[in-house]
Amino acid sequence: MSETTKVNYLKERLENFLTVLDEMDPATTQVEDIDRLISMMDELEEKMKEV
């Protein structure tokens, strides 16, 4: 996978993360939702190390 492809992938994943974050309602957010966000950030971090 080329570096450009990796960067584009990371951009898409980050946009997805931000969309999920924006759509969350603080009044109804569950621990599982926060766990999912943390997992998404962990995945992004690992992918960043590869670039």
HELIX and SHEET records of a PDB file:
HELIX    1   1 GLU A    3  GLU A   23  1                                  21    
HELIX    2   2 VAL A   31  GLU A   50  1                                  20    
END                                                                             
